[in-house]
């Protein structure tokens, strides 16, 4: 995905709208110019490349 930055978001407890208590984490990639224009196929390809790269490095 080659994000230029990320936000890590964690919501805990009833006041944070958590209904079932469990560990829950969001990792949101951030870009100077969001890749909204990219098609689903392009995004799927990028994700697969990231997965493949991680698999090869393990």
C-alpha beads as a LAMMPS data file, in Angstrom:
LAMMPS data file: protein, C-alpha beads

58 atoms
57 bonds

1 atom types
1 bond types

-500.0 500.0 xlo xhi
-500.0 500.0 ylo yhi
-500.0 500.0 zlo zhi

Masses

1 110.0

Atoms # bond

1 1 1 0.000 0.000 0.000
2 1 1 3.011 2.263 0.479
3 1 1 1.196 4.695 2.768
4 1 1 2.962 7.940 3.583
5 1 1 1.629 7.757 7.137
6 1 1 -0.866 5.863 9.276
7 1 1 -3.423 6.470 12.006
8 1 1 -3.861 3.801 14.663
9 1 1 -7.302 3.960 16.274
10 1 1 -8.482 1.961 19.252
11 1 1 -11.967 2.311 20.783
12 1 1 -12.420 0.785 24.238
13 1 1 -15.473 0.628 26.473
14 1 1 -19.147 1.422 26.244
15 1 1 -18.628 5.201 26.001
16 1 1 -16.469 4.595 22.928
17 1 1 -19.393 2.669 21.350
18 1 1 -17.834 -0.750 21.941
19 1 1 -20.711 -3.220 22.419
20 1 1 -18.776 -6.469 22.908
21 1 1 -15.632 -5.989 24.975
22 1 1 -12.642 -7.198 22.949
23 1 1 -9.365 -5.897 21.560
24 1 1 -10.099 -3.970 18.385
25 1 1 -7.633 -1.912 16.391
26 1 1 -7.953 0.089 13.169
27 1 1 -4.880 0.865 11.081
28 1 1 -5.756 3.569 8.566
29 1 1 -3.266 4.362 5.793
30 1 1 -2.832 8.047 4.960
31 1 1 -1.681 9.569 1.681
32 1 1 -0.869 13.077 0.551
33 1 1 -3.139 12.381 -2.419
34 1 1 -5.640 9.644 -1.474
35 1 1 -5.789 6.751 -3.947
36 1 1 -9.573 7.075 -4.275
37 1 1 -9.257 7.178 -8.063
38 1 1 -7.762 3.689 -8.142
39 1 1 -10.007 0.881 -9.276
40 1 1 -10.786 -2.120 -7.087
41 1 1 -8.531 -4.251 -9.273
42 1 1 -5.590 -1.900 -8.738
43 1 1 -6.148 -1.854 -4.984
44 1 1 -6.455 -5.665 -4.894
45 1 1 -3.188 -5.931 -6.847
46 1 1 -1.386 -3.572 -4.466
47 1 1 -2.655 -5.495 -1.453
48 1 1 -1.553 -8.809 -2.968
49 1 1 1.904 -7.368 -3.694
50 1 1 2.183 -6.277 -0.051
51 1 1 1.126 -9.736 1.149
52 1 1 3.603 -11.410 -1.213
53 1 1 6.417 -9.091 -0.080
54 1 1 5.684 -9.860 3.574
55 1 1 5.548 -13.591 2.872
56 1 1 8.892 -13.499 1.064
57 1 1 10.571 -11.566 3.890
58 1 1 9.375 -14.020 6.587

Bonds

1 1 1 2
2 1 2 3
3 1 3 4
4 1 4 5
5 1 5 6
6 1 6 7
7 1 7 8
8 1 8 9
9 1 9 10
10 1 10 11
11 1 11 12
12 1 12 13
13 1 13 14
14 1 14 15
15 1 15 16
16 1 16 17
17 1 17 18
18 1 18 19
19 1 19 20
20 1 20 21
21 1 21 22
22 1 22 23
23 1 23 24
24 1 24 25
25 1 25 26
26 1 26 27
27 1 27 28
28 1 28 29
29 1 29 30
30 1 30 31
31 1 31 32
32 1 32 33
33 1 33 34
34 1 34 35
35 1 35 36
36 1 36 37
37 1 37 38
38 1 38 39
39 1 39 40
40 1 40 41
41 1 41 42
42 1 42 43
43 1 43 44
44 1 44 45
45 1 45 46
46 1 46 47
47 1 47 48
48 1 48 49
49 1 49 50
50 1 50 51
51 1 51 52
52 1 52 53
53 1 53 54
54 1 54 55
55 1 55 56
56 1 56 57
57 1 57 58
